[in-house]
Amino acid sequence: MNNDRRPLEELLKILRRMRAQLAVSLMQRASLAAGTDRLTRDEINTEIDAAREARRQRPAGDAYKA
């Protein structure tokens, strides 16, 4: 099937997939640059626990503030 004949939904699906792949690629590059690609599972879980605890300590209206 010719690309310009595909239904709009199919094109949107492809664009979303490409956007997600780009986002993952950018996250991987950022991880390499920051050195976080070498974190152990325990170190990752420690970071997650700390972030969750910090989120619990914030007032309810500050849900997305770092």
N, CA, C and O atoms as a CHARMM CRD file, in Angstrom:
* protein
*
  264
    1    1 MET  N      0.85000  -1.17900   0.00000 PROA 1      0.00000
    2    1 MET  CA     0.00000   0.00000   0.00000 PROA 1      0.00000
    3    1 MET  C      0.89500   1.24100   0.00000 PROA 1      0.00000
    4    1 MET  O      1.86400   1.30600   0.75700 PROA 1      0.00000
    5    2 ASN  N      0.58500   2.19200  -0.81800 PROA 2      0.00000
    6    2 ASN  CA     1.33400   3.43000  -0.93100 PROA 2      0.00000
    7    2 ASN  C      1.14300   4.27500   0.33200 PROA 2      0.00000
    8    2 ASN  O      0.02900   4.38600   0.84300 PROA 2      0.00000
    9    3 ASN  N      2.24100   4.87500   0.84000 PROA 3      0.00000
   10    3 ASN  CA     2.16900   5.65900   2.08100 PROA 3      0.00000
   11    3 ASN  C      1.14000   6.77100   2.03000 PROA 3      0.00000
   12    3 ASN  O      0.45800   7.01900   3.02500 PROA 3      0.00000
   13    4 ASP  N      1.00900   7.45900   0.87900 PROA 4      0.00000
   14    4 ASP  CA     0.06900   8.57800   0.83400 PROA 4      0.00000
   15    4 ASP  C     -1.38300   8.11600   0.74800 PROA 4      0.00000
   16    4 ASP  O     -2.28800   8.95100   0.76000 PROA 4      0.00000
   17    5 ARG  N     -1.62500   6.83100   0.66300 PROA 5      0.00000
   18    5 ARG  CA    -2.99900   6.30500   0.64600 PROA 5      0.00000
   19    5 ARG  C     -3.40600   5.69800   1.97900 PROA 5      0.00000
   20    5 ARG  O     -4.54800   5.26800   2.13900 PROA 5      0.00000
   21    6 ARG  N     -2.50300   5.65700   2.92000 PROA 6      0.00000
   22    6 ARG  CA    -2.83500   5.06900   4.22300 PROA 6      0.00000
   23    6 ARG  C     -3.84500   5.95200   4.94000 PROA 6      0.00000
   24    6 ARG  O     -3.83300   7.17400   4.79500 PROA 6      0.00000
   25    7 PRO  N     -4.70300   5.32800   5.70300 PROA 7      0.00000
   26    7 PRO  CA    -5.66100   6.12800   6.48900 PROA 7      0.00000
   27    7 PRO  C     -4.92900   6.99800   7.51200 PROA 7      0.00000
   28    7 PRO  O     -3.83800   6.65400   7.96700 PROA 7      0.00000
   29    8 LEU  N     -5.52100   8.08900   7.85500 PROA 8      0.00000
   30    8 LEU  CA    -4.93800   9.02000   8.81100 PROA 8      0.00000
   31    8 LEU  C     -4.58600   8.32700  10.12700 PROA 8      0.00000
   32    8 LEU  O     -3.54800   8.62600  10.71800 PROA 8      0.00000
   33    9 GLU  N     -5.41900   7.42300  10.58700 PROA 9      0.00000
   34    9 GLU  CA    -5.16900   6.73600  11.84900 PROA 9      0.00000
   35    9 GLU  C     -3.87000   5.94700  11.80000 PROA 9      0.00000
   36    9 GLU  O     -3.11900   5.92300  12.77500 PROA 9      0.00000
   37   10 GLU  N     -3.60200   5.30200  10.67100 PROA 10     0.00000
   38   10 GLU  CA    -2.37300   4.52700  10.52800 PROA 10     0.00000
   39   10 GLU  C     -1.15500   5.44800  10.54400 PROA 10     0.00000
   40   10 GLU  O     -0.14000   5.12200  11.16000 PROA 10     0.00000
   41   11 LEU  N     -1.24800   6.57700   9.88300 PROA 11     0.00000
   42   11 LEU  CA    -0.14400   7.53400   9.88700 PROA 11     0.00000
   43   11 LEU  C      0.10100   8.07600  11.29100 PROA 11     0.00000
   44   11 LEU  O      1.24900   8.22200  11.71100 PROA 11     0.00000
   45   12 LEU  N     -0.97100   8.37300  12.01400 PROA 12     0.00000
   46   12 LEU  CA    -0.82200   8.84700  13.38400 PROA 12     0.00000
   47   12 LEU  C     -0.17800   7.78400  14.26500 PROA 12     0.00000
   48   12 LEU  O      0.65300   8.10100  15.11700 PROA 12     0.00000
   49   13 LYS  N     -0.55400   6.53900  14.06600 PROA 13     0.00000
   50   13 LYS  CA     0.02500   5.43100  14.82300 PROA 13     0.00000
   51   13 LYS  C      1.53300   5.35100  14.57800 PROA 13     0.00000
   52   13 LYS  O      2.31200   5.16600  15.51300 PROA 13     0.00000
   53   14 ILE  N      1.93100   5.48800  13.33700 PROA 14     0.00000
   54   14 ILE  CA     3.35100   5.44900  12.97900 PROA 14     0.00000
   55   14 ILE  C      4.09200   6.62800  13.60300 PROA 14     0.00000
   56   14 ILE  O      5.18100   6.46000  14.15200 PROA 14     0.00000
   57   15 LEU  N      3.50300   7.81900  13.52100 PROA 15     0.00000
   58   15 LEU  CA     4.13700   9.00400  14.10500 PROA 15     0.00000
   59   15 LEU  C      4.28900   8.87200  15.61800 PROA 15     0.00000
   60   15 LEU  O      5.31800   9.25800  16.17300 PROA 15     0.00000
   61   16 ARG  N      3.28200   8.33400  16.28100 PROA 16     0.00000
   62   16 ARG  CA     3.36600   8.13600  17.73100 PROA 16     0.00000
   63   16 ARG  C      4.47300   7.14900  18.08200 PROA 16     0.00000
   64   16 ARG  O      5.21500   7.35400  19.04200 PROA 16     0.00000
   65   17 ARG  N      4.57700   6.08500  17.30500 PROA 17     0.00000
   66   17 ARG  CA     5.62100   5.08700  17.54400 PROA 17     0.00000
   67   17 ARG  C      7.00600   5.71500  17.35500 PROA 17     0.00000
   68   17 ARG  O      7.91400   5.48700  18.15500 PROA 17     0.00000
   69   18 MET  N      7.15600   6.50000  16.29700 PROA 18     0.00000
   70   18 MET  CA     8.44000   7.15600  16.03800 PROA 18     0.00000
   71   18 MET  C      8.78000   8.15100  17.15100 PROA 18     0.00000
   72   18 MET  O      9.93400   8.25800  17.56700 PROA 18     0.00000
   73   19 ARG  N      7.77900   8.86500  17.62200 PROA 19     0.00000
   74   19 ARG  CA     7.98800   9.82700  18.70300 PROA 19     0.00000
   75   19 ARG  C      8.42100   9.11700  19.98400 PROA 19     0.00000
   76   19 ARG  O      9.30300   9.59300  20.69800 PROA 19     0.00000
   77   20 ALA  N      7.79800   7.98100  20.26800 PROA 20     0.00000
   78   20 ALA  CA     8.17200   7.20500  21.45100 PROA 20     0.00000
   79   20 ALA  C      9.59300   6.66200  21.31700 PROA 20     0.00000
   80   20 ALA  O     10.35900   6.68100  22.28000 PROA 20     0.00000
   81   21 GLN  N      9.94300   6.18000  20.13000 PROA 21     0.00000
   82   21 GLN  CA    11.29200   5.66700  19.90800 PROA 21     0.00000
   83   21 GLN  C     12.33400   6.77100  20.06900 PROA 21     0.00000
   84   21 GLN  O     13.40500   6.53900  20.62900 PROA 21     0.00000
   85   22 LEU  N     12.02500   7.95400  19.58500 PROA 22     0.00000
   86   22 LEU  CA    12.93600   9.08700  19.74100 PROA 22     0.00000
   87   22 LEU  C     13.09700   9.44200  21.21800 PROA 22     0.00000
   88   22 LEU  O     14.20600   9.71600  21.67500 PROA 22     0.00000
   89   23 ALA  N     12.00000   9.43600  21.95700 PROA 23     0.00000
   90   23 ALA  CA    12.05800   9.75700  23.38400 PROA 23     0.00000
   91   23 ALA  C     12.94100   8.75600  24.12600 PROA 23     0.00000
   92   23 ALA  O     13.74400   9.14600  24.97400 PROA 23     0.00000
   93   24 VAL  N     12.79600   7.47600  23.81500 PROA 24     0.00000
   94   24 VAL  CA    13.62400   6.45100  24.45500 PROA 24     0.00000
   95   24 VAL  C     15.09100   6.66100  24.10200 PROA 24     0.00000
   96   24 VAL  O     15.96400   6.56300  24.96500 PROA 24     0.00000
   97   25 SER  N     15.35400   6.94500  22.84800 PROA 25     0.00000
   98   25 SER  CA    16.72700   7.18600  22.41100 PROA 25     0.00000
   99   25 SER  C     17.34600   8.37300  23.14700 PROA 25     0.00000
  100   25 SER  O     18.50100   8.31400  23.56800 PROA 25     0.00000
  101   26 LEU  N     16.58200   9.44000  23.30000 PROA 26     0.00000
  102   26 LEU  CA    17.07600  10.61800  24.01700 PROA 26     0.00000
  103   26 LEU  C     17.31800  10.31100  25.49500 PROA 26     0.00000
  104   26 LEU  O     18.28900  10.79400  26.07800 PROA 26     0.00000
  105   27 MET  N     16.44200   9.51300  26.10200 PROA 27     0.00000
  106   27 MET  CA    16.63700   9.12400  27.49800 PROA 27     0.00000
  107   27 MET  C     17.89000   8.26700  27.65200 PROA 27     0.00000
  108   27 MET  O     18.62900   8.41200  28.62600 PROA 27     0.00000
  109   28 GLN  N     18.13100   7.37100  26.68800 PROA 28     0.00000
  110   28 GLN  CA    19.32600   6.53700  26.74200 PROA 28     0.00000
  111   28 GLN  C     20.58900   7.39000  26.63400 PROA 28     0.00000
  112   28 GLN  O     21.55300   7.16700  27.36600 PROA 28     0.00000
  113   29 ARG  N     20.58700   8.35700  25.73400 PROA 29     0.00000
  114   29 ARG  CA    21.74700   9.25400  25.59300 PROA 29     0.00000
  115   29 ARG  C     21.97500  10.05000  26.87100 PROA 29     0.00000
  116   29 ARG  O     23.11100  10.20900  27.31800 PROA 29     0.00000
  117   30 ALA  N     20.89700  10.54600  27.45300 PROA 30     0.00000
  118   30 ALA  CA    21.01500  11.31400  28.69300 PROA 30     0.00000
  119   30 ALA  C     21.56000  10.43600  29.81600 PROA 30     0.00000
  120   30 ALA  O     22.37200  10.88800  30.62400 PROA 30     0.00000
  121   31 SER  N     21.11900   9.19800  29.86500 PROA 31     0.00000
  122   31 SER  CA    21.59900   8.25800  30.87300 PROA 31     0.00000
  123   31 SER  C     23.09200   7.99800  30.71500 PROA 31     0.00000
  124   31 SER  O     23.83200   7.96600  31.69900 PROA 31     0.00000
  125   32 LEU  N     23.52800   7.81400  29.47900 PROA 32     0.00000
  126   32 LEU  CA    24.95800   7.61700  29.21700 PROA 32     0.00000
  127   32 LEU  C     25.75800   8.84500  29.63500 PROA 32     0.00000
  128   32 LEU  O     26.81100   8.72300  30.26000 PROA 32     0.00000
  129   33 ALA  N     25.26000  10.01800  29.29000 PROA 33     0.00000
  130   33 ALA  CA    25.96100  11.26200  29.60900 PROA 33     0.00000
  131   33 ALA  C     26.05300  11.48300  31.12000 PROA 33     0.00000
  132   33 ALA  O     27.05400  11.99800  31.61800 PROA 33     0.00000
  133   34 ALA  N     25.00900  11.09400  31.83800 PROA 34     0.00000
  134   34 ALA  CA    24.96900  11.29100  33.29000 PROA 34     0.00000
  135   34 ALA  C     25.64000  10.15300  34.05200 PROA 34     0.00000
  136   34 ALA  O     25.87600  10.26000  35.25500 PROA 34     0.00000
  137   35 GLY  N     25.94600   9.06700  33.35400 PROA 35     0.00000
  138   35 GLY  CA    26.55300   7.91400  34.00700 PROA 35     0.00000
  139   35 GLY  C     25.56100   7.02000  34.72000 PROA 35     0.00000
  140   35 GLY  O     25.95700   6.07600  35.40300 PROA 35     0.00000
  141   36 THR  N     24.27900   7.30400  34.57100 PROA 36     0.00000
  142   36 THR  CA    23.27000   6.50000  35.26300 PROA 36     0.00000
  143   36 THR  C     23.00900   5.16500  34.58300 PROA 36     0.00000
  144   36 THR  O     22.25400   4.34300  35.10200 PROA 36     0.00000
  145   37 ASP  N     23.62300   4.94200  33.42900 PROA 37     0.00000
  146   37 ASP  CA    23.46900   3.65200  32.76000 PROA 37     0.00000
  147   37 ASP  C     24.18600   2.54700  33.53000 PROA 37     0.00000
  148   37 ASP  O     23.98200   1.36400  33.25600 PROA 37     0.00000
  149   38 ARG  N     25.02600   2.92900  34.49300 PROA 38     0.00000
  150   38 ARG  CA    25.78300   1.93700  35.25300 PROA 38     0.00000
  151   38 ARG  C     25.20600   1.68800  36.64500 PROA 38     0.00000
  152   38 ARG  O     25.82400   0.98800  37.44800 PROA 38     0.00000
  153   39 LEU  N     24.04100   2.24500  36.94400 PROA 39     0.00000
  154   39 LEU  CA    23.42500   2.02600  38.25400 PROA 39     0.00000
  155   39 LEU  C     23.00700   0.57000  38.41300 PROA 39     0.00000
  156   39 LEU  O     22.53500  -0.06000  37.46600 PROA 39     0.00000
  157   40 THR  N     23.18600   0.04800  39.62100 PROA 40     0.00000
  158   40 THR  CA    22.71700  -1.30700  39.91200 PROA 40     0.00000
  159   40 THR  C     21.21700  -1.26000  40.19600 PROA 40     0.00000
  160   40 THR  O     20.64100  -0.18800  40.38100 PROA 40     0.00000
  161   41 ARG  N     20.60500  -2.42000  40.22700 PROA 41     0.00000
  162   41 ARG  CA    19.17400  -2.50000  40.55000 PROA 41     0.00000
  163   41 ARG  C     18.91000  -1.91000  41.94000 PROA 41     0.00000
  164   41 ARG  O     17.93000  -1.19200  42.13500 PROA 41     0.00000
  165   42 ASP  N     19.77900  -2.21300  42.89400 PROA 42     0.00000
  166   42 ASP  CA    19.60000  -1.67600  44.24400 PROA 42     0.00000
  167   42 ASP  C     19.70900  -0.15600  44.26300 PROA 42     0.00000
  168   42 ASP  O     18.94600   0.50700  44.96500 PROA 42     0.00000
  169   43 GLU  N     20.64300   0.40300  43.50400 PROA 43     0.00000
  170   43 GLU  CA    20.78600   1.86000  43.43700 PROA 43     0.00000
  171   43 GLU  C     19.55700   2.50200  42.79600 PROA 43     0.00000
  172   43 GLU  O     19.10400   3.56000  43.23200 PROA 43     0.00000
  173   44 ILE  N     19.02800   1.86400  41.77100 PROA 44     0.00000
  174   44 ILE  CA    17.81000   2.36700  41.12200 PROA 44     0.00000
  175   44 ILE  C     16.65100   2.35200  42.10300 PROA 44     0.00000
  176   44 ILE  O     15.90800   3.32800  42.20800 PROA 44     0.00000
  177   45 ASN  N     16.49500   1.24300  42.82500 PROA 45     0.00000
  178   45 ASN  CA    15.40500   1.14100  43.79300 PROA 45     0.00000
  179   45 ASN  C     15.55600   2.16100  44.91800 PROA 45     0.00000
  180   45 ASN  O     14.55900   2.68900  45.41000 PROA 45     0.00000
  181   46 THR  N     16.79200   2.44000  45.32700 PROA 46     0.00000
  182   46 THR  CA    17.03300   3.46700  46.34500 PROA 46     0.00000
  183   46 THR  C     16.59100   4.83500  45.83700 PROA 46     0.00000
  184   46 THR  O     15.96600   5.59700  46.57400 PROA 46     0.00000
  185   47 GLU  N     16.91100   5.15000  44.58700 PROA 47     0.00000
  186   47 GLU  CA    16.48900   6.42500  43.98000 PROA 47     0.00000
  187   47 GLU  C     14.96500   6.52000  43.90600 PROA 47     0.00000
  188   47 GLU  O     14.38600   7.56400  44.20700 PROA 47     0.00000
  189   48 ILE  N     14.32600   5.43200  43.50600 PROA 48     0.00000
  190   48 ILE  CA    12.85900   5.40800  43.41300 PROA 48     0.00000
  191   48 ILE  C     12.24100   5.63100  44.78300 PROA 48     0.00000
  192   48 ILE  O     11.31700   6.43100  44.93100 PROA 48     0.00000
  193   49 ASP  N     12.75200   4.91900  45.79000 PROA 49     0.00000
  194   49 ASP  CA    12.23300   5.07700  47.15000 PROA 49     0.00000
  195   49 ASP  C     12.38900   6.51500  47.64400 PROA 49     0.00000
  196   49 ASP  O     11.48100   7.06000  48.27200 PROA 49     0.00000
  197   50 ALA  N     13.54000   7.12800  47.36100 PROA 50     0.00000
  198   50 ALA  CA    13.77800   8.51100  47.79200 PROA 50     0.00000
  199   50 ALA  C     12.81700   9.47300  47.09600 PROA 50     0.00000
  200   50 ALA  O     12.29300  10.39200  47.72600 PROA 50     0.00000
  201   51 ALA  N     12.58600   9.26800  45.80800 PROA 51     0.00000
  202   51 ALA  CA    11.66200  10.13700  45.06800 PROA 51     0.00000
  203   51 ALA  C     10.24000   9.98600  45.59200 PROA 51     0.00000
  204   51 ALA  O      9.51300  10.97100  45.72200 PROA 51     0.00000
  205   52 ARG  N      9.84800   8.75900  45.89200 PROA 52     0.00000
  206   52 ARG  CA     8.49800   8.52900  46.42300 PROA 52     0.00000
  207   52 ARG  C      8.33500   9.16900  47.79600 PROA 52     0.00000
  208   52 ARG  O      7.30000   9.76700  48.09200 PROA 52     0.00000
  209   53 GLU  N      9.34600   9.04200  48.62000 PROA 53     0.00000
  210   53 GLU  CA     9.28400   9.64600  49.94800 PROA 53     0.00000
  211   53 GLU  C      9.21600  11.16400  49.84500 PROA 53     0.00000
  212   53 GLU  O      8.44800  11.79900  50.56700 PROA 53     0.00000
  213   54 ALA  N     10.00400  11.74600  48.96500 PROA 54     0.00000
  214   54 ALA  CA     9.97200  13.20000  48.77100 PROA 54     0.00000
  215   54 ALA  C      8.60000  13.64400  48.28500 PROA 54     0.00000
  216   54 ALA  O      8.10100  14.69000  48.69900 PROA 54     0.00000
  217   55 ARG  N      7.99500  12.86100  47.41900 PROA 55     0.00000
  218   55 ARG  CA     6.66700  13.20300  46.90900 PROA 55     0.00000
  219   55 ARG  C      5.64200  13.14100  48.03500 PROA 55     0.00000
  220   55 ARG  O      4.74400  13.98100  48.09800 PROA 55     0.00000
  221   56 ARG  N      5.76500  12.15500  48.92500 PROA 56     0.00000
  222   56 ARG  CA     4.82500  12.04200  50.04500 PROA 56     0.00000
  223   56 ARG  C      4.96400  13.21400  51.01800 PROA 56     0.00000
  224   56 ARG  O      3.99700  13.58800  51.68100 PROA 56     0.00000
  225   57 GLN  N      6.15200  13.78700  51.10500 PROA 57     0.00000
  226   57 GLN  CA     6.40900  14.88700  52.03300 PROA 57     0.00000
  227   57 GLN  C      5.89300  16.22600  51.52900 PROA 57     0.00000
  228   57 GLN  O      5.72300  17.15800  52.31600 PROA 57     0.00000
  229   58 ARG  N      5.64200  16.33500  50.23100 PROA 58     0.00000
  230   58 ARG  CA     5.17300  17.60700  49.65200 PROA 58     0.00000
  231   58 ARG  C      3.68100  17.80100  49.92000 PROA 58     0.00000
  232   58 ARG  O      2.92900  16.83200  50.02800 PROA 58     0.00000
  233   59 PRO  N      3.26400  19.05600  50.02500 PROA 59     0.00000
  234   59 PRO  CA     1.82400  19.33400  50.13500 PROA 59     0.00000
  235   59 PRO  C      1.09300  18.83700  48.88700 PROA 59     0.00000
  236   59 PRO  O      1.68600  18.75100  47.81200 PROA 59     0.00000
  237   60 ALA  N     -0.17200  18.51500  49.02600 PROA 60     0.00000
  238   60 ALA  CA    -0.95100  17.92200  47.93100 PROA 60     0.00000
  239   60 ALA  C     -0.94400  18.76200  46.66400 PROA 60     0.00000
  240   60 ALA  O     -0.92900  18.19500  45.57200 PROA 60     0.00000
  241   61 GLY  N     -0.95400  20.07000  46.75600 PROA 61     0.00000
  242   61 GLY  CA    -0.99900  20.92700  45.57500 PROA 61     0.00000
  243   61 GLY  C      0.31300  21.01300  44.81000 PROA 61     0.00000
  244   61 GLY  O      0.34500  21.56400  43.71000 PROA 61     0.00000
  245   62 ASP  N      1.38900  20.48300  45.36600 PROA 62     0.00000
  246   62 ASP  CA     2.70900  20.57000  44.74600 PROA 62     0.00000
  247   62 ASP  C      3.10100  19.25700  44.06900 PROA 62     0.00000
  248   62 ASP  O      4.27200  18.88100  44.10000 PROA 62     0.00000
  249   63 ALA  N      2.17200  18.57300  43.47500 PROA 63     0.00000
  250   63 ALA  CA     2.39500  17.22500  42.95500 PROA 63     0.00000
  251   63 ALA  C      3.54200  17.11000  41.96800 PROA 63     0.00000
  252   63 ALA  O      4.22600  16.08700  41.95300 PROA 63     0.00000
  253   64 TYR  N      3.78000  18.12600  41.13800 PROA 64     0.00000
  254   64 TYR  CA     4.78700  17.97200  40.09100 PROA 64     0.00000
  255   64 TYR  C      6.01000  18.85100  40.27400 PROA 64     0.00000
  256   64 TYR  O      6.80700  18.99700  39.34800 PROA 64     0.00000
  257   65 LYS  N      6.17100  19.42500  41.42600 PROA 65     0.00000
  258   65 LYS  CA     7.35500  20.24900  41.67000 PROA 65     0.00000
  259   65 LYS  C      8.50400  19.35800  42.10700 PROA 65     0.00000
  260   65 LYS  O      8.32500  18.43500  42.90100 PROA 65     0.00000
  261   66 ALA  N      9.67200  19.64300  41.58500 PROA 66     0.00000
  262   66 ALA  CA    10.85400  18.84100  41.93800 PROA 66     0.00000
  263   66 ALA  C     11.49800  19.35300  43.19800 PROA 66     0.00000
  264   66 ALA  O     12.50400  18.80200  43.64500 PROA 66     0.00000
